[in-house]
Amino acid sequence: MNNVTISDLKKIISNKKKILIISHYNPDGDAIGSSFGLANYFESIGIEAHVYNRDEVPVYLNFLVTKNFHNSVKTIPDNIDLYVLLDFNDLERSGAEMMGYLQKILNNKKSALVIDHHENNKIKLANLFIDSKASSTGILIYRLLSQLKKKINSDVATCLLTSIITDTSSFKNSNSNIESFTVSSTLLDLGADLELINKNIFRLGGINKLILRNKIHSTLRHDSDLKLAICHATSSFYSDTNTTKEDSEGIPNGLIFYDDIEIGIFIREIGKDSWKVSTRTNNFIDLAKFCNIFDGGGHKNAAGFSYNGKLENLIESIISNLKK
Ligand SMILES: [Mn+2]
């Protein structure tokens, strides 16, 4: 395993005719923006590009489009000659169906490539292009495309700017750096539609979403010594309000903008005594390390894990491990 350079990347993609781009399930603005940006660029230079995600594109990202989008491996054509894995560090994050598909391919040693900005990459591939200092995978795609002959068009620029704006929460997160701004400015020069992006990604949604978030926030527990805030949602929260898990996106991120909260945690029921935990901070502690205790992972500032057991035990375990 080695981290490849831009010129290696150029060699890897040269002479390819049919490319498949895969991103993580529950896709966010970076997964969709970087996948569609790369696919649309390839299409603009005459390479057939296909994008796979286990899940549908979230409604707020529906303004980004690409030609060949797949939710099932059954519709993916044969003779793919390059596989590009975007914005995830563990094959499991592509979903069970894609994982099975990829394991077959990787065994056949077909050409494959990971482009990602998460820490602790667990994907065993020869070609890795990973930089955990990049504020989004969209930044890494830009680094590559800006070195190719054909100019980035305005559609591609809009996709990549969406990646940057969503993964930095509009430059509010601590992953925002000089490159996030310089690349964004260049993308605007290339015709990225900032107004379209803002109009779509900051729409808050329907009244049911507000009612759901009200319920979630009413479960708030605050530990002032740990500067910790925890909220949770059981499945009934969603069924009672006729909402989906998408409607609770951004909960842990929202918590850390309050005084006296440095760690925001949101716990969502995914099955009987089974929970998904999302954690956020701005450089207060290393959450990737923290979530590793529970066999999870992610970034320093945004990480998660799954837990089987009672909610109370989970919360106790979070607090006692944070105290350590
Ligand atoms: Mn990302």
Residues whose N, C-alpha, C, O or C-beta is under 5 A from the ligand:
A	BS01	MN	D30 D87 S136 T137 D167
